[in-house]
């Protein structure tokens, strides 16, 4: 089989895998099992026996991601049932999570809808922008866009570091005080790669539907922060935790964040539409993918964390990292033409299909151990952070890229 035919075969296998996961596993689980009709929302967590925890708080991150997932599923797959689900998620999200008094969104609410934790996590606000932007993209519902823009403007006013650039982590309910030391993703630092990664994801999504000069300028500024302050170009890995002046606090390598950041920066550059940034983002995507190859195991999976010296922190396989590995390696192949990346993407998809995807009870296991058995650390399928976002987005990215390549009639979209 020649190279072009081999690539085409791999792409067809990836596309079939993605459609099967979306239609027959991921979305049915969330639409049929996690929806709580009694409250108009979704259960906040499931027990390990796959039953809902009726007392669990409902977290902003899960609910914003659900809004994004159903909106994007409708846009890519065209089934009106997904648009109906997006409206369902939107109504619940705005009714209970939106802080009418102070603006922004509560971190969590009780099952009855009353605020549980009302602090403002910037990471969570980013997902609110992400979900609202995508919902507006498919619904044309102007209030959703207006709320996304208002939140973006609030973050630029309050969360942006005016001296060093970048964004702080956490604020009190009324935005008056920083609470990084108490509630953040930064491990005693003042800034984190993870927050910045999802801020650029949010700004990219908003720029698509709100392409003002200021929005484009802010997205470009953030692109440069990610690539010049947070990414270590010498190693091909991002710094995870940083201080205000961008001094990094450790050198752990987080392979899932790295590979996710590789393709999100590429996406951001394309939405900005700057040729120089696009060219730079392709180099970055290739460099990071190459640097992450050391974390790829013989079974096709990706490990979670390691040191620059090559020592892995542990052997568990985490669900979202596998999803991002599939997309990131596919993107790196498109950026570079290196067939190794496409092969790596498909091998990870096969690992997911064989072991991580629960085809009996639905969804994906949260973690697997080195023997491909469900892990004991974060095994849950539903929680404030375990939701159909990384895996659904993986599937939707594959489908979109597959059809774009097919329309171009070329094996690589350079």
C-alpha positions, 0 to 999 in steps of 0.5 A, a space after each residue: 500500500 502506498 503512503 497516500 492510500 495508507 494515510 487514507 485508510 488510517 483517516 477512515 479508521 479514525 473517522 469511523 471510530 469517532 462517529 461510533 463513539 459519539 453516536 453509540 457511546 458518549 452522547 447517549 450516556 449523557 443524554 439518557 443517564 446523566 440528565 436530571 429531569 427533576 431539576 432541569 439540569 444534570 447530576 453532578 457526580 456518579 458513584 463508582 457503581 455507575 449510579 447518580 450521587 443525588 447530593 453532589 454539587 453541580 460544578 461550573 466546569 461540567 455544565 459549561 462543557 456540556 453546553 459546549 458539547 451539545 452545541 458543537 455536536 449539533 454543528 458538526 453532526 446536524 442532529 436537532 436532538 443535540 440542539 435541543 439538548 444545548 438549549 436545555 443545558 443553556 437554560 439551566 446554566 444561565 438560571 442557576 450558575 450566572 451571578 446576577 449581582 456580580 457578573 460571572 458564574 458561580 463555581 458550583 450550585 447545590 442540586 436545588 440550584 442554590 449557590 454552593 461555592 460562589 468564588 470566581 475561578 478564572 479557569 471556569 469563567 473561560 469555559 463559560 465563554 467557550 460554551 456560550 460562544 459555541 451555543 451562539 454559533 449554532 443558535 444565533 441567540 444574541 443574549 448568549 453572545 452578549 453574556 460571553 462578551 461581557 464576561 470577556 470584558 470583565 476578565 480583561 478588566 479584573 483578571 489581566 495582570 497589567 504589568 506582566 500580562 497573562 491572567 490570575 487564577 481566582 477571585 472572590 464572589 464580587 471580584 474584589 479580592 484575589 484568592 489564588 492561595 486558597 482556590 486555584 490551579 497554580 500550586 502556590 504559584 500565581 499563574 498556571 499553564 492550565 488556566 491560560 490554555 483554556 483562556 486562549 481556547 475561550 478567546 479563540 471560540 469568541 473571536 469566531 463569532 465576535 471578530 472585533 479588532 480588540 478581540 483579535 488583538 487580545 487573542 493575539 496577545 494571549 497567543 504570544 504569552 502562551 508561546 513566549 512565556 509559558 512554552 519552553 521551546 527548547 524542550 517542547 513542553 509547557 511550564 505548568 506553574 509560574 509567578 507573576 513575572 513568569 518565573 516557573 516554579 518546577 519543570 514537571 512535564 504534563 504530556 496531556 497539557 502539552 499535546 492539547 496545547 499544541 493543537 489549540 495554539 494552531 487553531 488559535 492562529 488560524 482563527 486569528 488569520 495571521 500567516 506568520 502566526 499560522 506558520 509558527 503554530 505549525 512549528 510548535 505543533 510539530 515540536 511538541 508532538 515530537 517531544 511528547 513521543 517519549 510518553 507514548 507506550 507500546 500499547 498506543 496510550 500516553 502517560 500523564 507526567 514525567 521529569 525532564 530526565 525521563 522519569 515517569 511519575 506513575 503509570 496510570 492512563 488518564 481518559 482526557 489525555 488519551 483524547 487529546 493525544 489523538 487530536 494533537 498527533 493528528 494535528 501534528 501530522 497535518 502540520 508536518 506531513 510526518 506519517 509517524 504522528 498519524 500512526 500514533 494518533 490511530 494507535 491511541 484511538 485503538 487503545 481507547 476503543 479496546 480498553 478505555 471506552 466502556 462499551 457495556 455501561 457507556 462513556 469512558 473509564 476515568 483511569 486505567 492502570 498499567 494492566 488496562 484495568 479501571 484504576 482506583 484514582 479518579 475512576 469516576 465517569 461523572 464529576 465536576 471535571 469528568 464530562 463529555 468534553 475532551 472525548 466528544 471534542 476529540 471525536 468532533 475534531 476527527 470528523 471535521 478534519 476528515 471531511 475537510 481533507 476529503 473535500 480538498 482531495 489531498 492527504 495533508 492539509 498544510 
